[in-house]
């Protein structure tokens, strides 16, 4: 492959897949990780950080010196092949951050698991590949329709509307299925205490049929927040770098969000690269980020206070009139 690609695909850059390189050496690396517990994190940081070739080589040599790995074969082999799999050596080539064959490997797994076997003939293999691609397209279209289409609750109970609003579509679909089956249940109030209901509850990750039946019996408008598990909600990830559900394109003053994001991201990367070069610069960069974050939080608080004061003044004037 290495000889054929330059001849056939003259404008193609051929490099090794990082995942396969690390997987090939995983056994000796595991032994090193056991000897040096911090080695894995530091090695991963060097591989992931967007260093220039000279910076990568300095960081690698410092790592080798720190753990005295000069004569370790696996480290020697990784170093010898560095220009074929370390992204620092081809930064000028755009590859959409693809550093391995993860996309094709995942499709290979799906294809082998659900569609083809080793005994299939070539014409059957071709047909099954087409079926696999079609199935993936249908699944992706179904996800798109579910996430962007108009949602409707099965009932008019307030708690169901709350679940639909809080939970992801996948978890709401599970809830709705259980809600459908719970209609076969009947609730009796305890004679000892009218606030107790005679239902058999068993521990599950989402609301069981019995609990949903109690919701409907009480005609709840809202489920107490302590029963809403955050890990199933749309806000499960706190402060994500990118929110695919955020469809805004402009700010309140009409400026493009993507424009501001690009400018801020570019400046932040410059600070990060400089801040990693020494302990003193790291402290300066970290302090600057924290100070900026605190000032923006204060700005949000001040804006909220101004809005509340404005609303209260408006209400006072209306009452006086």
Residue pairs with C-beta under 8 A, 6 or more apart in sequence:
1 14
2 14
5 12
5 14
6 12
6 14
13 90
13 93
15 84
15 85
15 90
16 81
16 84
16 85
17 85
17 99
17 100
17 101
18 47
18 85
18 87
18 99
18 100
19 100
19 101
19 102
19 105
20 100
20 101
21 78
21 81
21 85
22 29
25 74
25 77
25 78
28 72
28 73
28 74
29 40
29 74
32 39
32 67
32 69
32 72
32 74
33 39
33 40
36 67
39 63
39 67
42 63
43 63
46 56
46 59
46 60
46 63
47 86
49 59
49 276
50 87
50 88
50 91
50 269
50 273
51 59
51 88
52 88
52 91
53 88
53 89
55 88
56 82
56 86
56 88
60 79
60 82
63 69
64 70
64 75
69 75
82 89
83 89
87 95
87 99
107 132
107 136
110 132
110 136
111 128
111 129
111 132
114 132
114 135
115 128
115 129
115 131
115 132
116 124
116 125
116 128
116 129
120 128
146 169
146 173
147 169
147 245
151 164
151 169
151 172
153 160
153 161
153 164
154 160
154 176
154 179
154 180
155 179
155 216
157 215
157 216
157 219
157 220
158 219
158 220
158 221
158 222
159 215
159 220
159 221
159 222
159 223
160 175
160 176
160 179
162 221
162 222
162 223
163 172
163 175
163 223
164 172
166 228
166 233
166 234
167 175
167 232
167 233
167 234
168 232
168 233
168 234
171 206
171 232
174 206
175 206
175 207
175 212
178 206
178 207
178 208
178 209
178 212
179 212
181 209
182 209
182 210
182 212
182 213
182 216
185 199
185 209
185 210
185 213
186 213
187 197
187 198
187 199
187 213
187 214
187 217
188 197
188 198
189 196
189 197
189 198
190 196
190 197
190 198
197 214
197 217
199 210
199 211
199 213
199 214
200 210
201 208
201 210
201 211
202 208
205 229
205 232
206 229
206 232
207 215
207 227
215 223
230 236
234 245
248 257
249 256
249 257
249 258
250 256
250 257
251 257
251 260
271 285
271 288
271 289
272 285
274 281
274 285
275 281
275 282
275 284
275 285
275 286
276 282
